[in-house]
Amino acid sequence: MPDDASGATLRPVPRKPVSSKATVRARPDGKFRFAVVADTHSKPHPATAQRIRELDPDVILHAGDIGELDVLDQLAELAPVFAVRGNIDAPTNRVPDIVTLELMDGERMKLRLLLLHIAVYGPKLRAEVARLATSERASLVVCGHSHVPFIGRDRGFTLFNPGSIGPRRFQLPIMLGTIDISRESARLTHIDCETGKTWLPP
């Protein structure tokens, strides 16, 4: 680190996370579908657009490590996109670090989710993320980063990582996810991008 005139080492000031809030509305029948992707690293799988068209989502969530921002432009041709910045992504006014998204069915709040890139340590929710989710009154935390498809429950929150739809890491599958909301239930699903089939852990 550079020194100031007194010889003291200057330390960088941590950047305050940029947060955004938004509301989306369910269809007249109360249903809503989120397609969820993460960790594209500028190179989403060639079948990404086809798979998302097949899913016909109302909204696409991108949980960070986007890479080149034209990835978001391509996704936005398929459905409205809400995205967050990952640890490889440069700060930009276009993409916040955290999104709190509320789904309304008429005047009734159906779901409040927290979207951010890094949220878990193994299968456990990070303490600072649990505090944030509590303050935002979210019930679902959607994240990326690990490239590992995951559905879990911790500290009273549901956790969802869709896996990575970008370049393959190790032997991990190339995945995306869906969050399906109806007036009766909520369902989280992983989709194998290469086959289009529902994926379950081995």
Biotite code that builds the C-alpha atoms (Angstrom):
import biotite.structure as struc

atoms = struc.array([
    struc.Atom([0.000, 0.000, 0.000], chain_id="A", res_id=1, res_name="MET", atom_name="CA", element="C"),
    struc.Atom([1.279, 3.547, -0.647], chain_id="A", res_id=2, res_name="PRO", atom_name="CA", element="C"),
    struc.Atom([2.326, 5.627, 2.347], chain_id="A", res_id=3, res_name="ASP", atom_name="CA", element="C"),
    struc.Atom([1.043, 9.083, 3.224], chain_id="A", res_id=4, res_name="ASP", atom_name="CA", element="C"),
    struc.Atom([3.308, 12.019, 4.115], chain_id="A", res_id=5, res_name="ALA", atom_name="CA", element="C"),
    struc.Atom([3.711, 10.790, 7.691], chain_id="A", res_id=6, res_name="SER", atom_name="CA", element="C"),
    struc.Atom([4.915, 7.381, 6.541], chain_id="A", res_id=7, res_name="GLY", atom_name="CA", element="C"),
    struc.Atom([1.732, 5.599, 7.664], chain_id="A", res_id=8, res_name="ALA", atom_name="CA", element="C"),
    struc.Atom([0.412, 2.854, 5.426], chain_id="A", res_id=9, res_name="THR", atom_name="CA", element="C"),
    struc.Atom([-2.840, 3.805, 3.720], chain_id="A", res_id=10, res_name="LEU", atom_name="CA", element="C"),
    struc.Atom([-5.543, 1.162, 3.791], chain_id="A", res_id=11, res_name="ARG", atom_name="CA", element="C"),
    struc.Atom([-8.321, 1.028, 1.199], chain_id="A", res_id=12, res_name="PRO", atom_name="CA", element="C"),
    struc.Atom([-11.748, 2.019, 2.445], chain_id="A", res_id=13, res_name="VAL", atom_name="CA", element="C"),
    struc.Atom([-14.154, -0.916, 1.979], chain_id="A", res_id=14, res_name="PRO", atom_name="CA", element="C"),
    struc.Atom([-16.765, -0.189, -0.674], chain_id="A", res_id=15, res_name="ARG", atom_name="CA", element="C"),
    struc.Atom([-20.284, -0.135, 0.708], chain_id="A", res_id=16, res_name="LYS", atom_name="CA", element="C"),
    struc.Atom([-22.453, -2.712, -1.086], chain_id="A", res_id=17, res_name="PRO", atom_name="CA", element="C"),
    struc.Atom([-24.951, -1.237, -3.534], chain_id="A", res_id=18, res_name="VAL", atom_name="CA", element="C"),
    struc.Atom([-28.472, -2.481, -2.900], chain_id="A", res_id=19, res_name="SER", atom_name="CA", element="C"),
    struc.Atom([-31.591, -2.373, -5.021], chain_id="A", res_id=20, res_name="SER", atom_name="CA", element="C"),
    struc.Atom([-35.232, -3.170, -4.344], chain_id="A", res_id=21, res_name="LYS", atom_name="CA", element="C"),
    struc.Atom([-37.901, -4.135, -6.868], chain_id="A", res_id=22, res_name="ALA", atom_name="CA", element="C"),
    struc.Atom([-41.413, -5.514, -7.031], chain_id="A", res_id=23, res_name="THR", atom_name="CA", element="C"),
    struc.Atom([-42.856, -7.931, -9.579], chain_id="A", res_id=24, res_name="VAL", atom_name="CA", element="C"),
    struc.Atom([-46.451, -9.055, -9.916], chain_id="A", res_id=25, res_name="ARG", atom_name="CA", element="C"),
    struc.Atom([-47.862, -12.527, -10.315], chain_id="A", res_id=26, res_name="ALA", atom_name="CA", element="C"),
    struc.Atom([-50.005, -13.482, -13.293], chain_id="A", res_id=27, res_name="ARG", atom_name="CA", element="C"),
    struc.Atom([-53.805, -13.240, -12.871], chain_id="A", res_id=28, res_name="PRO", atom_name="CA", element="C"),
    struc.Atom([-53.876, -16.929, -11.847], chain_id="A", res_id=29, res_name="ASP", atom_name="CA", element="C"),
    struc.Atom([-51.348, -16.234, -9.074], chain_id="A", res_id=30, res_name="GLY", atom_name="CA", element="C"),
    struc.Atom([-48.505, -18.109, -10.759], chain_id="A", res_id=31, res_name="LYS", atom_name="CA", element="C"),
    struc.Atom([-44.998, -16.816, -11.411], chain_id="A", res_id=32, res_name="PHE", atom_name="CA", element="C"),
    struc.Atom([-41.796, -18.398, -12.692], chain_id="A", res_id=33, res_name="ARG", atom_name="CA", element="C"),
    struc.Atom([-38.249, -17.223, -12.101], chain_id="A", res_id=34, res_name="PHE", atom_name="CA", element="C"),
    struc.Atom([-35.448, -18.693, -14.213], chain_id="A", res_id=35, res_name="ALA", atom_name="CA", element="C"),
    struc.Atom([-32.240, -18.515, -12.175], chain_id="A", res_id=36, res_name="VAL", atom_name="CA", element="C"),
    struc.Atom([-28.713, -18.522, -13.586], chain_id="A", res_id=37, res_name="VAL", atom_name="CA", element="C"),
    struc.Atom([-25.275, -17.743, -12.168], chain_id="A", res_id=38, res_name="ALA", atom_name="CA", element="C"),
    struc.Atom([-21.569, -17.749, -12.902], chain_id="A", res_id=39, res_name="ASP", atom_name="CA", element="C"),
    struc.Atom([-21.714, -17.257, -16.659], chain_id="A", res_id=40, res_name="THR", atom_name="CA", element="C"),
    struc.Atom([-18.150, -15.821, -16.700], chain_id="A", res_id=41, res_name="HIS", atom_name="CA", element="C"),
    struc.Atom([-18.867, -14.194, -20.096], chain_id="A", res_id=42, res_name="SER", atom_name="CA", element="C"),
    struc.Atom([-19.498, -17.609, -21.668], chain_id="A", res_id=43, res_name="LYS", atom_name="CA", element="C"),
    struc.Atom([-22.986, -18.978, -20.989], chain_id="A", res_id=44, res_name="PRO", atom_name="CA", element="C"),
    struc.Atom([-23.513, -22.471, -22.338], chain_id="A", res_id=45, res_name="HIS", atom_name="CA", element="C"),
    struc.Atom([-24.661, -22.423, -26.004], chain_id="A", res_id=46, res_name="PRO", atom_name="CA", element="C"),
    struc.Atom([-27.990, -24.017, -25.010], chain_id="A", res_id=47, res_name="ALA", atom_name="CA", element="C"),
    struc.Atom([-28.793, -21.299, -22.451], chain_id="A", res_id=48, res_name="THR", atom_name="CA", element="C"),
    struc.Atom([-31.209, -19.309, -24.625], chain_id="A", res_id=49, res_name="ALA", atom_name="CA", element="C"),
    struc.Atom([-33.003, -22.460, -25.790], chain_id="A", res_id=50, res_name="GLN", atom_name="CA", element="C"),
    struc.Atom([-33.451, -23.747, -22.235], chain_id="A", res_id=51, res_name="ARG", atom_name="CA", element="C"),
    struc.Atom([-34.775, -20.427, -20.989], chain_id="A", res_id=52, res_name="ILE", atom_name="CA", element="C"),
    struc.Atom([-37.206, -20.178, -23.896], chain_id="A", res_id=53, res_name="ARG", atom_name="CA", element="C"),
    struc.Atom([-38.453, -23.664, -23.013], chain_id="A", res_id=54, res_name="GLU", atom_name="CA", element="C"),
    struc.Atom([-39.005, -22.558, -19.418], chain_id="A", res_id=55, res_name="LEU", atom_name="CA", element="C"),
    struc.Atom([-40.865, -19.386, -20.499], chain_id="A", res_id=56, res_name="ASP", atom_name="CA", element="C"),
    struc.Atom([-40.088, -17.476, -17.272], chain_id="A", res_id=57, res_name="PRO", atom_name="CA", element="C"),
    struc.Atom([-41.640, -14.233, -16.143], chain_id="A", res_id=58, res_name="ASP", atom_name="CA", element="C"),
    struc.Atom([-38.274, -12.988, -14.878], chain_id="A", res_id=59, res_name="VAL", atom_name="CA", element="C"),
    struc.Atom([-34.629, -14.100, -15.042], chain_id="A", res_id=60, res_name="ILE", atom_name="CA", element="C"),
    struc.Atom([-32.368, -13.799, -11.989], chain_id="A", res_id=61, res_name="LEU", atom_name="CA", element="C"),
    struc.Atom([-28.588, -13.747, -12.443], chain_id="A", res_id=62, res_name="HIS", atom_name="CA", element="C"),
    struc.Atom([-26.722, -14.423, -9.188], chain_id="A", res_id=63, res_name="ALA", atom_name="CA", element="C"),
    struc.Atom([-23.401, -12.891, -10.203], chain_id="A", res_id=64, res_name="GLY", atom_name="CA", element="C"),
    struc.Atom([-20.034, -13.537, -11.834], chain_id="A", res_id=65, res_name="ASP", atom_name="CA", element="C"),
    struc.Atom([-21.603, -12.270, -15.013], chain_id="A", res_id=66, res_name="ILE", atom_name="CA", element="C"),
    struc.Atom([-18.444, -11.400, -16.918], chain_id="A", res_id=67, res_name="GLY", atom_name="CA", element="C"),
    struc.Atom([-19.126, -9.233, -19.969], chain_id="A", res_id=68, res_name="GLU", atom_name="CA", element="C"),
    struc.Atom([-22.346, -7.278, -19.516], chain_id="A", res_id=69, res_name="LEU", atom_name="CA", element="C"),
    struc.Atom([-23.626, -8.238, -22.948], chain_id="A", res_id=70, res_name="ASP", atom_name="CA", element="C"),
    struc.Atom([-24.552, -11.534, -21.244], chain_id="A", res_id=71, res_name="VAL", atom_name="CA", element="C"),
    struc.Atom([-27.321, -9.584, -19.510], chain_id="A", res_id=72, res_name="LEU", atom_name="CA", element="C"),
    struc.Atom([-28.378, -8.003, -22.806], chain_id="A", res_id=73, res_name="ASP", atom_name="CA", element="C"),
    struc.Atom([-28.764, -11.459, -24.331], chain_id="A", res_id=74, res_name="GLN", atom_name="CA", element="C"),
    struc.Atom([-30.813, -12.668, -21.369], chain_id="A", res_id=75, res_name="LEU", atom_name="CA", element="C"),
    struc.Atom([-32.990, -9.538, -21.494], chain_id="A", res_id=76, res_name="ALA", atom_name="CA", element="C"),
    struc.Atom([-34.126, -10.540, -24.985], chain_id="A", res_id=77, res_name="GLU", atom_name="CA", element="C"),
    struc.Atom([-35.813, -13.542, -23.326], chain_id="A", res_id=78, res_name="LEU", atom_name="CA", element="C"),
    struc.Atom([-37.360, -11.973, -20.180], chain_id="A", res_id=79, res_name="ALA", atom_name="CA", element="C"),
    struc.Atom([-36.784, -9.092, -17.765], chain_id="A", res_id=80, res_name="PRO", atom_name="CA", element="C"),
    struc.Atom([-33.516, -9.565, -15.849], chain_id="A", res_id=81, res_name="VAL", atom_name="CA", element="C"),
    struc.Atom([-32.495, -8.817, -12.273], chain_id="A", res_id=82, res_name="PHE", atom_name="CA", element="C"),
    struc.Atom([-28.772, -9.337, -11.711], chain_id="A", res_id=83, res_name="ALA", atom_name="CA", element="C"),
    struc.Atom([-26.161, -8.813, -9.016], chain_id="A", res_id=84, res_name="VAL", atom_name="CA", element="C"),
    struc.Atom([-22.429, -8.289, -9.212], chain_id="A", res_id=85, res_name="ARG", atom_name="CA", element="C"),
    struc.Atom([-20.137, -11.229, -8.452], chain_id="A", res_id=86, res_name="GLY", atom_name="CA", element="C"),
    struc.Atom([-16.579, -11.200, -7.180], chain_id="A", res_id=87, res_name="ASN", atom_name="CA", element="C"),
    struc.Atom([-15.153, -11.205, -10.738], chain_id="A", res_id=88, res_name="ILE", atom_name="CA", element="C"),
    struc.Atom([-17.409, -8.351, -11.869], chain_id="A", res_id=89, res_name="ASP", atom_name="CA", element="C"),
    struc.Atom([-16.184, -4.758, -11.886], chain_id="A", res_id=90, res_name="ALA", atom_name="CA", element="C"),
    struc.Atom([-18.357, -2.208, -10.049], chain_id="A", res_id=91, res_name="PRO", atom_name="CA", element="C"),
    struc.Atom([-20.895, -0.653, -12.382], chain_id="A", res_id=92, res_name="THR", atom_name="CA", element="C"),
    struc.Atom([-23.982, 1.490, -11.900], chain_id="A", res_id=93, res_name="ASN", atom_name="CA", element="C"),
    struc.Atom([-25.880, -1.006, -13.989], chain_id="A", res_id=94, res_name="ARG", atom_name="CA", element="C"),
    struc.Atom([-25.547, -3.963, -11.590], chain_id="A", res_id=95, res_name="VAL", atom_name="CA", element="C"),
    struc.Atom([-26.008, -3.764, -7.792], chain_id="A", res_id=96, res_name="PRO", atom_name="CA", element="C"),
    struc.Atom([-24.426, -6.073, -5.244], chain_id="A", res_id=97, res_name="ASP", atom_name="CA", element="C"),
    struc.Atom([-27.721, -7.036, -3.625], chain_id="A", res_id=98, res_name="ILE", atom_name="CA", element="C"),
    struc.Atom([-31.305, -7.137, -4.863], chain_id="A", res_id=99, res_name="VAL", atom_name="CA", element="C"),
    struc.Atom([-34.353, -7.542, -2.651], chain_id="A", res_id=100, res_name="THR", atom_name="CA", element="C"),
    struc.Atom([-37.231, -8.659, -4.833], chain_id="A", res_id=101, res_name="LEU", atom_name="CA", element="C"),
    struc.Atom([-40.845, -8.809, -3.744], chain_id="A", res_id=102, res_name="GLU", atom_name="CA", element="C"),
    struc.Atom([-43.496, -10.846, -5.559], chain_id="A", res_id=103, res_name="LEU", atom_name="CA", element="C"),
    struc.Atom([-47.035, -9.541, -5.176], chain_id="A", res_id=104, res_name="MET", atom_name="CA", element="C"),
    struc.Atom([-50.281, -11.358, -5.945], chain_id="A", res_id=105, res_name="ASP", atom_name="CA", element="C"),
    struc.Atom([-52.787, -8.543, -6.076], chain_id="A", res_id=106, res_name="GLY", atom_name="CA", element="C"),
    struc.Atom([-52.372, -6.757, -2.733], chain_id="A", res_id=107, res_name="GLU", atom_name="CA", element="C"),
    struc.Atom([-50.827, -9.796, -1.073], chain_id="A", res_id=108, res_name="ARG", atom_name="CA", element="C"),
    struc.Atom([-47.076, -10.282, -0.757], chain_id="A", res_id=109, res_name="MET", atom_name="CA", element="C"),
    struc.Atom([-46.323, -13.844, -1.908], chain_id="A", res_id=110, res_name="LYS", atom_name="CA", element="C"),
    struc.Atom([-42.538, -13.941, -1.616], chain_id="A", res_id=111, res_name="LEU", atom_name="CA", element="C"),
    struc.Atom([-39.613, -11.734, -0.712], chain_id="A", res_id=112, res_name="ARG", atom_name="CA", element="C"),
    struc.Atom([-36.222, -12.994, -1.862], chain_id="A", res_id=113, res_name="LEU", atom_name="CA", element="C"),
    struc.Atom([-32.675, -11.777, -1.405], chain_id="A", res_id=114, res_name="LEU", atom_name="CA", element="C"),
    struc.Atom([-30.365, -12.103, -4.429], chain_id="A", res_id=115, res_name="LEU", atom_name="CA", element="C"),
    struc.Atom([-26.595, -11.827, -3.953], chain_id="A", res_id=116, res_name="LEU", atom_name="CA", element="C"),
    struc.Atom([-23.492, -13.626, -5.149], chain_id="A", res_id=117, res_name="HIS", atom_name="CA", element="C"),
    struc.Atom([-21.851, -15.022, -2.003], chain_id="A", res_id=118, res_name="ILE", atom_name="CA", element="C"),
    struc.Atom([-24.258, -16.151, 0.714], chain_id="A", res_id=119, res_name="ALA", atom_name="CA", element="C"),
    struc.Atom([-23.210, -19.531, 2.073], chain_id="A", res_id=120, res_name="VAL", atom_name="CA", element="C"),
    struc.Atom([-20.219, -21.282, 3.581], chain_id="A", res_id=121, res_name="TYR", atom_name="CA", element="C"),
    struc.Atom([-20.683, -24.915, 2.604], chain_id="A", res_id=122, res_name="GLY", atom_name="CA", element="C"),
    struc.Atom([-24.368, -25.632, 3.309], chain_id="A", res_id=123, res_name="PRO", atom_name="CA", element="C"),
    struc.Atom([-24.654, -22.883, 5.927], chain_id="A", res_id=124, res_name="LYS", atom_name="CA", element="C"),
    struc.Atom([-25.834, -19.322, 5.518], chain_id="A", res_id=125, res_name="LEU", atom_name="CA", element="C"),
    struc.Atom([-23.187, -16.738, 6.369], chain_id="A", res_id=126, res_name="ARG", atom_name="CA", element="C"),
    struc.Atom([-24.004, -14.820, 9.534], chain_id="A", res_id=127, res_name="ALA", atom_name="CA", element="C"),
    struc.Atom([-23.896, -11.405, 7.833], chain_id="A", res_id=128, res_name="GLU", atom_name="CA", element="C"),
    struc.Atom([-26.238, -12.639, 5.099], chain_id="A", res_id=129, res_name="VAL", atom_name="CA", element="C"),
    struc.Atom([-28.634, -14.045, 7.693], chain_id="A", res_id=130, res_name="ALA", atom_name="CA", element="C"),
    struc.Atom([-28.694, -10.632, 9.358], chain_id="A", res_id=131, res_name="ARG", atom_name="CA", element="C"),
    struc.Atom([-29.346, -8.948, 6.021], chain_id="A", res_id=132, res_name="LEU", atom_name="CA", element="C"),
    struc.Atom([-32.100, -11.410, 5.074], chain_id="A", res_id=133, res_name="ALA", atom_name="CA", element="C"),
    struc.Atom([-33.709, -10.837, 8.466], chain_id="A", res_id=134, res_name="THR", atom_name="CA", element="C"),
    struc.Atom([-33.588, -7.050, 8.092], chain_id="A", res_id=135, res_name="SER", atom_name="CA", element="C"),
    struc.Atom([-35.082, -7.336, 4.588], chain_id="A", res_id=136, res_name="GLU", atom_name="CA", element="C"),
    struc.Atom([-37.715, -9.824, 5.834], chain_id="A", res_id=137, res_name="ARG", atom_name="CA", element="C"),
    struc.Atom([-36.756, -12.239, 3.059], chain_id="A", res_id=138, res_name="ALA", atom_name="CA", element="C"),
    struc.Atom([-37.633, -15.919, 3.256], chain_id="A", res_id=139, res_name="SER", atom_name="CA", element="C"),
    struc.Atom([-35.528, -17.105, 0.293], chain_id="A", res_id=140, res_name="LEU", atom_name="CA", element="C"),
    struc.Atom([-31.830, -16.406, -0.366], chain_id="A", res_id=141, res_name="VAL", atom_name="CA", element="C"),
    struc.Atom([-30.633, -16.930, -3.958], chain_id="A", res_id=142, res_name="VAL", atom_name="CA", element="C"),
    struc.Atom([-26.890, -17.004, -4.576], chain_id="A", res_id=143, res_name="CYS", atom_name="CA", element="C"),
    struc.Atom([-24.099, -18.257, -6.825], chain_id="A", res_id=144, res_name="GLY", atom_name="CA", element="C"),
    struc.Atom([-20.296, -18.377, -6.506], chain_id="A", res_id=145, res_name="HIS", atom_name="CA", element="C"),
    struc.Atom([-19.638, -22.048, -5.695], chain_id="A", res_id=146, res_name="SER", atom_name="CA", element="C"),
    struc.Atom([-20.915, -23.419, -9.050], chain_id="A", res_id=147, res_name="HIS", atom_name="CA", element="C"),
    struc.Atom([-22.522, -26.189, -6.949], chain_id="A", res_id=148, res_name="VAL", atom_name="CA", element="C"),
    struc.Atom([-26.299, -26.634, -7.434], chain_id="A", res_id=149, res_name="PRO", atom_name="CA", element="C"),
    struc.Atom([-27.842, -26.543, -3.979], chain_id="A", res_id=150, res_name="PHE", atom_name="CA", element="C"),
    struc.Atom([-31.192, -26.330, -2.203], chain_id="A", res_id=151, res_name="ILE", atom_name="CA", element="C"),
    struc.Atom([-31.030, -26.052, 1.563], chain_id="A", res_id=152, res_name="GLY", atom_name="CA", element="C"),
    struc.Atom([-32.473, -24.635, 4.707], chain_id="A", res_id=153, res_name="ARG", atom_name="CA", element="C"),
    struc.Atom([-30.582, -22.794, 7.446], chain_id="A", res_id=154, res_name="ASP", atom_name="CA", element="C"),
    struc.Atom([-31.386, -20.254, 10.156], chain_id="A", res_id=155, res_name="ARG", atom_name="CA", element="C"),
    struc.Atom([-35.024, -20.290, 9.056], chain_id="A", res_id=156, res_name="GLY", atom_name="CA", element="C"),
    struc.Atom([-34.259, -19.336, 5.435], chain_id="A", res_id=157, res_name="PHE", atom_name="CA", element="C"),
    struc.Atom([-34.522, -21.360, 2.235], chain_id="A", res_id=158, res_name="THR", atom_name="CA", element="C"),
    struc.Atom([-31.265, -21.310, 0.232], chain_id="A", res_id=159, res_name="LEU", atom_name="CA", element="C"),
    struc.Atom([-31.011, -21.774, -3.530], chain_id="A", res_id=160, res_name="PHE", atom_name="CA", element="C"),
    struc.Atom([-27.928, -21.892, -5.723], chain_id="A", res_id=161, res_name="ASN", atom_name="CA", element="C"),
    struc.Atom([-28.806, -22.733, -9.338], chain_id="A", res_id=162, res_name="PRO", atom_name="CA", element="C"),
    struc.Atom([-25.265, -23.908, -10.121], chain_id="A", res_id=163, res_name="GLY", atom_name="CA", element="C"),
    struc.Atom([-23.218, -22.477, -12.963], chain_id="A", res_id=164, res_name="SER", atom_name="CA", element="C"),
    struc.Atom([-24.401, -22.089, -16.545], chain_id="A", res_id=165, res_name="ILE", atom_name="CA", element="C"),
    struc.Atom([-20.927, -20.963, -17.645], chain_id="A", res_id=166, res_name="GLY", atom_name="CA", element="C"),
    struc.Atom([-17.709, -22.893, -18.326], chain_id="A", res_id=167, res_name="PRO", atom_name="CA", element="C"),
    struc.Atom([-17.578, -26.221, -16.503], chain_id="A", res_id=168, res_name="ARG", atom_name="CA", element="C"),
    struc.Atom([-15.619, -26.327, -13.256], chain_id="A", res_id=169, res_name="ARG", atom_name="CA", element="C"),
    struc.Atom([-14.138, -29.702, -12.308], chain_id="A", res_id=170, res_name="PHE", atom_name="CA", element="C"),
    struc.Atom([-16.824, -32.358, -12.932], chain_id="A", res_id=171, res_name="GLN", atom_name="CA", element="C"),
    struc.Atom([-19.770, -30.201, -11.893], chain_id="A", res_id=172, res_name="LEU", atom_name="CA", element="C"),
    struc.Atom([-22.894, -30.204, -14.084], chain_id="A", res_id=173, res_name="PRO", atom_name="CA", element="C"),
    struc.Atom([-23.850, -27.131, -16.115], chain_id="A", res_id=174, res_name="ILE", atom_name="CA", element="C"),
    struc.Atom([-27.076, -25.991, -14.550], chain_id="A", res_id=175, res_name="MET", atom_name="CA", element="C"),
    struc.Atom([-29.801, -23.413, -14.210], chain_id="A", res_id=176, res_name="LEU", atom_name="CA", element="C"),
    struc.Atom([-32.752, -23.286, -11.867], chain_id="A", res_id=177, res_name="GLY", atom_name="CA", element="C"),
    struc.Atom([-36.390, -22.361, -11.605], chain_id="A", res_id=178, res_name="THR", atom_name="CA", element="C"),
    struc.Atom([-38.500, -20.975, -8.794], chain_id="A", res_id=179, res_name="ILE", atom_name="CA", element="C"),
    struc.Atom([-42.164, -21.700, -9.440], chain_id="A", res_id=180, res_name="ASP", atom_name="CA", element="C"),
    struc.Atom([-44.712, -19.872, -7.311], chain_id="A", res_id=181, res_name="ILE", atom_name="CA", element="C"),
    struc.Atom([-48.441, -20.567, -7.178], chain_id="A", res_id=182, res_name="SER", atom_name="CA", element="C"),
    struc.Atom([-51.143, -19.673, -4.688], chain_id="A", res_id=183, res_name="ARG", atom_name="CA", element="C"),
    struc.Atom([-50.701, -23.092, -3.118], chain_id="A", res_id=184, res_name="GLU", atom_name="CA", element="C"),
    struc.Atom([-46.950, -23.705, -3.142], chain_id="A", res_id=185, res_name="SER", atom_name="CA", element="C"),
    struc.Atom([-43.398, -22.774, -4.093], chain_id="A", res_id=186, res_name="ALA", atom_name="CA", element="C"),
    struc.Atom([-41.103, -25.207, -5.916], chain_id="A", res_id=187, res_name="ARG", atom_name="CA", element="C"),
    struc.Atom([-37.352, -24.981, -6.536], chain_id="A", res_id=188, res_name="LEU", atom_name="CA", element="C"),
    struc.Atom([-35.907, -27.042, -9.380], chain_id="A", res_id=189, res_name="THR", atom_name="CA", element="C"),
    struc.Atom([-32.540, -27.578, -11.076], chain_id="A", res_id=190, res_name="HIS", atom_name="CA", element="C"),
    struc.Atom([-32.376, -28.057, -14.850], chain_id="A", res_id=191, res_name="ILE", atom_name="CA", element="C"),
    struc.Atom([-29.442, -29.684, -16.666], chain_id="A", res_id=192, res_name="ASP", atom_name="CA", element="C"),
    struc.Atom([-28.557, -27.152, -19.354], chain_id="A", res_id=193, res_name="CYS", atom_name="CA", element="C"),
    struc.Atom([-27.072, -29.787, -21.640], chain_id="A", res_id=194, res_name="GLU", atom_name="CA", element="C"),
    struc.Atom([-30.121, -32.085, -21.648], chain_id="A", res_id=195, res_name="THR", atom_name="CA", element="C"),
    struc.Atom([-32.982, -29.829, -20.570], chain_id="A", res_id=196, res_name="GLY", atom_name="CA", element="C"),
    struc.Atom([-34.022, -32.448, -18.011], chain_id="A", res_id=197, res_name="LYS", atom_name="CA", element="C"),
    struc.Atom([-34.740, -31.936, -14.326], chain_id="A", res_id=198, res_name="THR", atom_name="CA", element="C"),
    struc.Atom([-31.591, -32.652, -12.298], chain_id="A", res_id=199, res_name="TRP", atom_name="CA", element="C"),
    struc.Atom([-31.371, -34.322, -8.918], chain_id="A", res_id=200, res_name="LEU", atom_name="CA", element="C"),
    struc.Atom([-28.190, -34.838, -6.903], chain_id="A", res_id=201, res_name="PRO", atom_name="CA", element="C"),
    struc.Atom([-26.636, -38.312, -7.405], chain_id="A", res_id=202, res_name="PRO", atom_name="CA", element="C"),
])
